[in-house]
Amino acid sequence: EQDAMIFAFAALVNSLTFPIQVLVRSKRVDITNYLARLEEAKKTAYTPALVVQIDKYERFIRELVSKNQVLDKRFYVVLPYIGIDLSQIKSFAGVFGPKKLKVSKWSVLEKAKVNLEPKVEHIIKQLARIGIKAIRLTTEDLVELFYDLYNPEVAREQKAALGTREYTTPLVEPAVAPATEQAAETEQTSEMAAKSAEVEK
């Protein structure tokens, strides 16, 4: 069985005609909701003996987490898409001068979908041959993943506030200016106020 899995993995690697990235992510498990469900189970238990068993199990889980760091390890297969040839852009820039080359974001997004769809299906089928069930991430999953990756400290206490329906463009920018930009704007406003005061004098 092990040899069969090795051969299947070798077949997967040999079948690749495009680059992939494998991201391995270890995240500490938050068992707060799980413990809350155990508390609810104790309240609805039919017999006192069942309550005792649930209570013992809950104490075991709490002790296990206090002594050991429980991690959830997940593997992500990333399929990159490069739809614009940089050499072509440079050649066009040389012909038409330093003007900016306009690119439709939605057009790039549609081309990426057409390019990536068969690759996704191929990877899922090849992983299934090894006994690995691959799940394609939804937009909601991606928003939560990126939010967690870029805001690890905040994500522990607060989930992403915006729903995916609020993202109406393929490329998004932060709604709130970063602290450095806000500080620069405040400093610029103070300088303008100081100059205005000098003129009035």
Secondary structure in CASP SS format (residue, H / E / C, confidence):
PFRMAT SS
TARGET T0000
AUTHOR 0000-0000-0000
METHOD secondary structure of the structure
MODEL  1
E C 1.00
Q H 1.00
D H 1.00
A H 1.00
M H 1.00
I H 1.00
F H 1.00
A H 1.00
F H 1.00
A H 1.00
A H 1.00
L H 1.00
V H 1.00
N H 1.00
S H 1.00
L C 1.00
T C 1.00
F C 1.00
P C 1.00
I C 1.00
Q E 1.00
V E 1.00
L E 1.00
V E 1.00
R E 1.00
S E 1.00
K E 1.00
R E 1.00
V C 1.00
D C 1.00
I C 1.00
T H 1.00
N H 1.00
Y H 1.00
L H 1.00
A H 1.00
R H 1.00
L H 1.00
E H 1.00
E H 1.00
A H 1.00
K H 1.00
K H 1.00
T C 1.00
A C 1.00
Y C 1.00
T C 1.00
P H 1.00
A H 1.00
L H 1.00
V H 1.00
V H 1.00
Q H 1.00
I H 1.00
D H 1.00
K H 1.00
Y H 1.00
E H 1.00
R H 1.00
F H 1.00
I H 1.00
R H 1.00
E H 1.00
L H 1.00
V H 1.00
S H 1.00
K H 1.00
N C 1.00
Q C 1.00
V C 1.00
L E 1.00
D E 1.00
K E 1.00
R E 1.00
F E 1.00
Y E 1.00
V E 1.00
V E 1.00
L C 1.00
P C 1.00
Y C 1.00
I C 1.00
G C 1.00
I C 1.00
D C 1.00
L H 1.00
S H 1.00
Q H 1.00
I H 1.00
K H 1.00
S H 1.00
F H 1.00
A H 1.00
G H 1.00
V H 1.00
F H 1.00
G C 1.00
P C 1.00
K C 1.00
K C 1.00
L C 1.00
K C 1.00
V C 1.00
S C 1.00
K H 1.00
W H 1.00
S H 1.00
V H 1.00
L H 1.00
E H 1.00
K H 1.00
A H 1.00
K H 1.00
V H 1.00
N H 1.00
L H 1.00
E H 1.00
P H 1.00
K H 1.00
V H 1.00
E H 1.00
H H 1.00
I H 1.00
I H 1.00
K H 1.00
Q H 1.00
L H 1.00
A H 1.00
R H 1.00
I H 1.00
G C 1.00
I C 1.00
K C 1.00
A C 1.00
I C 1.00
R C 1.00
L C 1.00
T C 1.00
T H 1.00
E H 1.00
D H 1.00
L H 1.00
V H 1.00
E H 1.00
L H 1.00
F H 1.00
Y H 1.00
D H 1.00
L H 1.00
Y H 1.00
N C 1.00
P H 1.00
E H 1.00
V H 1.00
A H 1.00
R H 1.00
E H 1.00
Q C 1.00
K C 1.00
A C 1.00
A C 1.00
L C 1.00
G C 1.00
T H 1.00
R H 1.00
E H 1.00
Y C 1.00
T C 1.00
T C 1.00
P C 1.00
L C 1.00
V C 1.00
E C 1.00
P C 1.00
A C 1.00
V C 1.00
A C 1.00
P C 1.00
A H 1.00
T H 1.00
E H 1.00
Q H 1.00
A H 1.00
A H 1.00
E H 1.00
T H 1.00
E H 1.00
Q H 1.00
T H 1.00
S H 1.00
E H 1.00
M H 1.00
A H 1.00
A H 1.00
K H 1.00
S H 1.00
A H 1.00
E H 1.00
V H 1.00
E H 1.00
K C 1.00
END
